[in-house]
Amino acid sequence: MAKLKNEAQLLKKAIEVAENYAVNRGYSGFSATNSAKDKIECIYRLLVNDQLLQPLALDQENGVNMKHKLALWIARQLPQDHPLLK
């Protein structure tokens, strides 16, 4: 698994976009007390459930791989000239 350039910023953007997607789907939103780990897992499972994201193998489902998968997902959604992709 090769680390992406700007992976932390891509993950932050992915969480932001996915949270808006979840709210538009009817989810009430995350509270301030939800940990980042819980948000990432919830977002990952939502996107996999909606078939917007290819699921990881069961033995590979951990926080690091979920973060990487979300960063890859948002990198593919952004336009080619987006500053985070440079």
Phi and psi in degrees as a GROMACS rama.xvg file:
@    title "Ramachandran Plot"
@    xaxis  label "Phi"
@    yaxis  label "Psi"
@TYPE xy
-85.115  133.933  ALA-2
-72.984  137.75  LYS-3
-81.3336  150.841  LEU-4
-69.978  134.935  LYS-5
63.4512  33.5442  ASN-6
-61.51  -38.4365  GLU-7
-64.0901  -42.1831  ALA-8
-70.3661  -36.5727  GLN-9
-63.7319  -40.5544  LEU-10
-63.0612  -42.2438  LEU-11
-60.7065  -43.3143  LYS-12
-65.5901  -40.3291  LYS-13
-61.8213  -42.2515  ALA-14
-63.6515  -43.1533  ILE-15
-61.5682  -48.1836  GLU-16
-66.1056  -44.005  VAL-17
-68.025  -34.2022  ALA-18
-62.9488  -43.657  GLU-19
-63.0562  -40.0845  ASN-20
-61.1225  -44.6498  TYR-21
-62.8492  -42.0796  ALA-22
-64.4818  -40.7185  VAL-23
-65.8964  -25.8265  ASN-24
-81.9426  -7.6905  ARG-25
112.494  0.0368102  GLY-26
-70.9269  140.958  TYR-27
-72.9348  -13.4061  SER-28
106.737  168.003  GLY-29
-93.1745  144.87  PHE-30
-89.8794  166.536  SER-31
-67.1573  -18.4511  ALA-32
-88.2619  -7.40059  THR-33
-70.1463  134.024  ASN-34
-76.3404  159.897  SER-35
-62.6108  -36.7575  ALA-36
-60.65  -44.38  LYS-37
-66.4035  -40.4222  ASP-38
-60.9385  -46.6196  LYS-39
-61.8962  -44.9799  ILE-40
-65.5366  -41.8158  GLU-41
-64.0185  -45.0624  CYS-42
-64.224  -44.3754  ILE-43
-57.7501  -48.6613  TYR-44
-66.3835  -35.7069  ARG-45
-63.2694  -47.3303  LEU-46
-66.5012  -35.7092  LEU-47
-67.8867  -43.3732  VAL-48
-60.5512  -38.4823  ASN-49
-85.4042  5.58439  ASP-50
58.5816  34.8984  GLN-51
-95.2114  -9.9855  LEU-52
-141.086  134.862  LEU-53
-72.3014  128.433  GLN-54
-70.0116  150.496  PRO-55
-76.5554  159.103  LEU-56
-63.909  148.497  ALA-57
-56.3151  -37.2185  LEU-58
-78.1316  -6.73562  ASP-59
-103.817  -1.69072  GLN-60
-74.9344  98.4542  GLU-61
-146.116  171.846  ASN-62
-59.218  -41.7387  GLY-63
-64.2302  -46.6114  VAL-64
-68.5346  -35.3928  ASN-65
-65.5202  -41.6182  MET-66
-61.276  -45.3324  LYS-67
-62.444  -42.9907  HIS-68
-62.4556  -41.4695  LYS-69
-66.2195  -38.5936  LEU-70
-64.4146  -41.5273  ALA-71
-62.9746  -41.3291  LEU-72
-60.0552  -49.0247  TRP-73
-70.9123  -31.5997  ILE-74
-62.1115  -34.2536  ALA-75
-76.9907  -23.3555  ARG-76
-84.2292  -25.6202  GLN-77
-77.5252  151.488  LEU-78
-65.6621  154.441  PRO-79
-58.1083  -30.7785  GLN-80
-93.0383  12.5328  ASP-81
-66.1044  139.406  HIS-82
-59.0094  -29.4351  PRO-83
-71.8956  -17.0874  LEU-84
-93.1045  -1.5019  LEU-85
